[in-house]
Structures are given as structure tokens and as C-alpha cells.
Amino acid sequence: MSDTPTTELGYEAARDELLDVVRLLEQGGLDLDASLALWERGEALATRCEEHLAGARTRIEKALSSDEDAD
């Protein structure tokens, strides 16, 4: 896993790392502390992905709104 703060990750990097976290958790075999650390990282990565998607949604809505205003 990356040590990069989630706030510095782009959408694709956060999504890819989140997929890795899920894979590791699904495989099992980790001790409780490692599982909790992965879970916490996964939660932070999911939040970061949601932030990126919300930002993209806002940009699209603004673009559509400005297109309607131009008509």
C-alpha cells in the first residue's frame, strides 16, 4: 500500500489502491491490526474517490447550466 496521503491522490490512483485494499481484505489471513489499518485506509480512499466524483459532478452541472443560459 501507498504511504501517500489520500488528499494527494488523483481519482484513478485512489480507485486503484482501493481495489487493492479490498482484494487484500477479501483474501483474509491478516491479523486484526493489519486488517483495521487496511480498512481505515480503504475508508479514506473511498472518501477521496467520492470527493473527486462530487467535484466532477459539480463541474458538469455548471457547464450544462452555462450552456442553457447561452441558449
C-alpha positions in Angstrom: 0.0 0.0 0.0 1.0 3.5 -0.6 2.1 5.9 2.1 0.9 8.9 0.0 -1.7 10.9 1.9 -5.1 10.4 0.3 -5.5 14.1 -0.2 -2.7 14.0 -2.7 -4.1 11.1 -4.8 -6.0 11.6 -8.1 -9.2 9.7 -8.7 -7.5 6.8 -10.6 -4.8 6.3 -8.1 -7.2 6.3 -5.2 -9.6 3.9 -7.0 -6.8 1.5 -7.9 -5.4 1.5 -4.4 -8.9 1.0 -3.0 -9.3 -2.1 -5.2 -6.0 -3.5 -3.9 -7.2 -2.9 -0.3 -10.5 -4.7 -1.0 -8.6 -7.6 -2.6 -6.3 -7.9 0.4 -9.1 -7.8 2.9 -11.1 -10.4 1.0 -8.1 -12.8 0.9 -8.1 -12.7 4.7 -5.2 -14.2 6.7 -4.3 -10.8 8.2 -4.0 -10.1 11.9 -6.6 -7.7 13.4 -4.3 -4.7 13.5 -3.3 -5.1 9.8 -7.0 -5.6 8.9 -8.1 -2.5 10.8 -5.3 -0.4 9.2 -6.3 -1.6 5.7 -10.0 -0.9 6.5 -9.2 2.6 7.6 -7.1 3.3 4.5 -9.9 1.9 2.4 -12.4 4.2 4.0 -10.1 7.2 3.4 -9.6 6.1 -0.2 -13.3 5.7 -0.8 -13.9 9.2 0.6 -11.3 10.6 -1.7 -12.9 9.0 -4.7 -16.3 10.4 -3.6 -14.7 13.9 -3.4 -13.3 13.6 -6.9 -16.7 12.4 -8.3 -18.6 15.2 -6.5 -16.2 17.7 -8.0 -16.7 16.3 -11.4 -20.4 16.3 -11.0 -20.4 20.0 -10.0 -18.2 20.9 -13.0 -20.6 19.1 -15.3 -23.7 20.8 -13.7 -22.0 24.2 -14.1 -21.2 23.5 -17.7 -24.7 22.4 -18.5 -26.1 25.4 -16.7 -24.0 27.8 -18.7 -24.9 26.1 -21.9 -28.6 26.5 -21.1 -28.0 30.2 -20.2 -26.3 30.7 -23.6 -29.4 29.4 -25.5 
